[in-house]
């Protein structure tokens, strides 16, 4: 599966961004999707995941109530709506796909997008 992430940019603290990840596959609905991020000088961190149907979602504690993951299987796209952004959300965000249930470990994912940079200014 080839993944293309987009939607990053520069935003002030308290602002919002919506990331998109388009998948080039005819079987997108067969994949669970995840968003990860990597801040400068830090390791990759799980952010959110969504099941193949969209019926199950999971978030890391630091983004609960602020971020929402969703998907549109007809458009082969997964989204990450990010509200109330904080400077600590600054990172490169990556989308990933796996042919199984929701997972939080990056090693569980089979395919990765190229990343989109999010910068939140204070």
C-alpha angles and dihedrals in degrees: 000000000000115000129197118193123198143159102076123135147124118307136165121248110278092030131115139237134179119214122202131199119194119199125207101214137103091221100054091135089063093065134080111219134213141187121216132176138203121202122202111288092001136102127256114284131200113240110171143336137198132198124241092264096040089240095116128047134174132193138190111248096249093064102037111126092016106059128051125194119203139159141209109206092188089061096037088234137129122198138203114201109198119194133173090024119200131202088250089064088069107122146106107278121214131191121212139186133212132180096231143048128315114302135178099199115092090214088066093065123091103197134034136194124226097257135247123230122237119190120185116193123206 
